[in-house]
Amino acid sequence: MKGFFMAFKSDWLIFSFIVIILWGMWGFFSKIASNYTASSNIYLFGTIGALLVWLFAIFFLGFKFEIKPIGVLFSILAGALGGSGIIFFYYAMKGGKASVVVAITALYPLVTLLLSYLILREQLTLKQIIGIFLAIIAVILMSL
């Protein structure tokens, strides 16, 4: 199994589409779970599921530990922020329609783009800026 993913090392686009499918299914099953249990329980059991994936990755895909203090710090920060967002996502799913909640929360990359532009000094092309506005318009239309 270790060599399997290494063959796709440069195929980031394939991995991106896999993420779309997995996260789309995550949103769908989160809505179903919210019909049967409390948001805190969804988060707890979802974390257990993520831990199982992590164990699989460690043992079968050859993931390695890299202990660099700044990397650990930002990883913990990313995990805490992501986990906090997931809790609010589950609360939103409990009260809202999955199609609307997922569409609205799918705008989170806009925050990443803004921070990357302001702090990391990453440049945006005109096409990307147009894409951002179209994404916002799409979410507005999908949530009506």
N, C-alpha and C positions, 0 to 999 in steps of 0.2 A: 504494500500500500504506500510506503514511503516514497517510492519513485513515481507513483501515479501522478500526484499533484505537482511534482517537480517538472514533469513533461509540459505542464501548462503554465510554467512560471511567467512567461511573457504574455499570456492570453488574458489580460486584465478585463477585456471586454466580455469574454465568456463568463468570467467570475462575476462581473457586474450583473449580467442577466440572471445568473443563478441567485444572486442576492435579491433581485426583484421578486423572483418566484418564492424564495424562502420567506422573505419579509411580508409578501402578500399573503401567504398562507398563515404566517404568524398573526397578522391582523385579523384574518378570518377566524382562526381558532380562538383568539383572544375574545372576540365578540361572543362566540358560543360559550366560552368559559364564564364570561360575565353574566350570562343568563342563569348560571347554576351555582356560583360561589362569589364570595366577597373579593374585592380588588386586592386586598392584602394576601388572600390565599392564592390568587392567580400569580401574584408576584413571587411568593414563596415557592410554589411548585414550578413556576417558570424558571426560577433560579436553580432549582434542583435539575431541571432539564438541561439548562446551560452548563451546569457542572458536569453532567454526564457527557455532553459534547466535548467539553474541555478535557476530561479524562481520556476519551477516545482519541482526541488529537494528540495528547501527550504520548500515549502508548502505541498508537498505530500509525500516526502520520509523522512521527519524529520531531515534534515541536521541541524546542530547546528553551531552557530558562536562560534569560539574560538579565542579570541584576546590575542595572545602572541606576543610581539614585534618582536622577532627573527623570528617567524613563518610568521608574516605579511611581514617582510622585504624580506625573501626568497621567499614568494609567489608572491610579487610584482616583484622581480627580475625574477622569473620563467615566470611570465606572460609577462613581457617586452621582454625577450629573445624569448619565444615561439611566441609572436605576431610578432616580427621582422622576425623570421624564416618563419612564414606564409606569410608575405608580399613578401619575396624573392621566396617562393614556388609558389605563384600565378604568379609572373613574369616569373619564369621558365616554368610553365604550359602554359602560353600565347605563348611562343616561341618554346617549345619543345613538344615531344610526351608524352602523359600521362604515357604510359608504361615505358618509359625510365626515366622520371623525378621522378616518384614515386619509381622506383627501386633504383635510385641513392640516393635520399633523405631518403630512408628507412635505410640507413647506419648510421643515426644519433645515434642509440644506441651505436655505437662504441666509440663515444665521451663520452657518459655516462660511459661506461665500463672503459675507460682510466682514466677519472677523479675519478671514484669510486676507482679504483686501486691505483692511485697516492695520492689522498687526504684522502679518507675514509679508506684506507688500506684494501679494500675488496680483497680477494684472488680469482684468476682464476684457474680453474682446467685445465688439459690438454685437456679434452673434450671440454671445453668452448673455449679455444684458437684455437683448430681445427675448431670449429664451426664458429668462427670469420673469419678465413681465407676462409672457404667454403662460407660464406656469401659474402665476397668481391669478390670471384671468380664468384659466382652466379650473382651478380650485373653487373660485367664486361661482362659476357656472355649475359645477358638479354639486355644490352645496345648496343650490336654490331649490 
